[in-house]
């Protein structure tokens, strides 16, 4: 019925079907924050949009400025799986931040969109502040360092 060559071809086709069936064309990703933040921020117009428009387009802010109530912060982070040389570790693909400032009437006066390249340019202070009130004992320091070593290698 089937010749020996046809059976081999049929086996190869079945095996290749199962291999290709498991391939994913979309890369796996984990999202945090507002998806498509740049597209949504383009819909907002400075000196035209107000807080209600922002809430309709983007939603509630992730955080508000501590000093000013009229500055809202939105975040978008996307992680993907790394290539073979990264051994499947999560790699940061996008890290976007949107800063919105409003005047006392709730009208948008400033809009800043920071992507991953802009965030790398931000300079942070290397100074640290010691808190004398919450110093830990030797046992607490020892146990917390062991916990950090245990959970740090995951």
C-alpha positions in Angstrom: 0.0 0.0 0.0 2.6 2.6 1.1 6.1 2.3 -0.1 9.1 2.6 2.3 9.9 6.1 1.0 6.4 7.4 1.4 6.3 6.2 5.1 9.5 8.0 5.8 8.1 11.2 4.2 4.9 10.8 6.2 6.8 10.4 9.4 8.9 13.5 8.7 5.8 15.5 7.9 4.1 14.4 11.2 7.1 15.2 13.2 7.6 18.6 11.6 3.9 19.4 12.1 4.2 18.8 15.8 7.4 20.8 16.1 6.0 23.8 14.1 2.7 23.5 16.0 4.5 24.3 19.3 6.4 27.3 17.8 5.1 30.7 18.9 5.0 33.6 16.5 4.4 36.1 19.3 7.1 36.5 21.9 6.0 35.9 25.5 5.7 39.0 27.5 4.7 40.2 30.9 3.1 43.6 31.2 2.9 46.0 34.1 1.1 49.3 34.0 -0.9 50.9 31.2 -0.5 49.2 27.9 0.2 51.3 24.8 1.0 54.3 26.9 2.6 56.3 24.1 -0.4 55.9 21.8 -2.7 57.0 24.6 -0.5 60.0 25.5 -0.7 61.2 21.9 -4.4 61.6 22.3 -3.9 64.2 25.1 -3.5 67.8 24.0 -1.7 70.3 26.2 -3.8 73.3 27.3 -6.9 71.6 25.8 -7.4 68.3 27.7 -8.4 68.2 31.4 -8.3 65.7 34.2 -11.5 64.1 33.1 -10.2 63.6 29.6 -7.1 62.0 31.0 -9.2 59.6 33.2 -11.2 58.6 30.1 -8.2 57.9 27.9 -5.7 56.5 30.3 -7.4 55.8 33.6 -6.4 56.4 37.2 -2.7 57.4 37.7 -0.3 55.0 39.3 0.9 57.7 41.6 0.6 61.3 42.3 3.4 63.7 43.2 4.1 64.0 46.9 4.7 67.7 46.7 2.0 68.6 44.3 -1.5 67.0 43.9 -1.6 68.2 40.3 1.2 66.0 38.9 0.2 62.5 37.8 2.6 59.6 36.9 1.8 56.7 34.6 4.1 53.7 34.1 4.4 51.0 31.4 6.8 48.1 31.7 7.1 45.1 29.3 9.3 42.1 30.0 10.1 39.4 27.5 12.0 36.2 27.6 15.7 36.5 26.7 17.4 34.7 23.9 19.5 31.6 24.3 22.5 33.5 25.6 20.4 35.0 28.3 19.1 31.5 29.3 15.5 32.5 29.2 15.8 35.3 31.8 13.4 38.2 31.7 14.7 41.1 29.7 13.2 44.6 29.9 11.8 45.5 26.5 10.0 48.8 27.3 10.0 51.0 30.3 7.9 54.1 29.7 6.9 56.8 32.1 4.3 59.6 31.4 4.4 62.7 33.6 1.3 64.9 33.4 1.0 68.3 35.1 -2.2 70.2 35.6 -3.0 73.8 36.6 -5.3 74.7 39.5 -8.3 74.4 37.2 -7.5 70.9 36.1 -6.2 71.7 32.6 -3.2 69.8 31.3 -0.3 72.2 31.1 2.7 69.9 30.7 3.2 66.4 29.3 6.5 64.5 29.4 6.9 61.0 27.9 10.1 59.3 29.0 11.1 56.0 27.3 13.8 53.5 28.3 16.6 55.6 26.8 15.5 58.8 28.7 15.3 56.8 31.9 18.9 55.7 31.6 20.0 59.4 31.4 18.5 60.2 34.8 21.2 60.8 37.4 20.6 59.5 40.9 22.4 60.6 44.0 24.8 58.1 45.5 24.4 59.6 49.0 22.6 57.5 51.6 20.8 58.6 54.8 21.2 56.6 57.9 18.3 56.2 60.2 19.3 55.9 63.8 15.8 55.1 65.0 15.4 51.9 63.1 18.8 50.3 63.5 18.7 46.5 63.7 20.4 44.3 66.2 23.2 41.9 65.2 20.8 38.9 65.0 18.3 40.8 62.8 21.1 41.9 60.4 22.4 38.3 60.3 19.0 36.8 59.5 18.1 39.4 56.9 21.4 38.9 55.1 20.8 35.1 55.0 17.3 35.8 53.7 18.7 38.1 51.0 21.2 35.4 49.9 18.4 32.7 49.8 16.0 34.7 47.7 18.6 36.6 45.6 19.5 33.6 43.5 16.1 32.9 42.1 
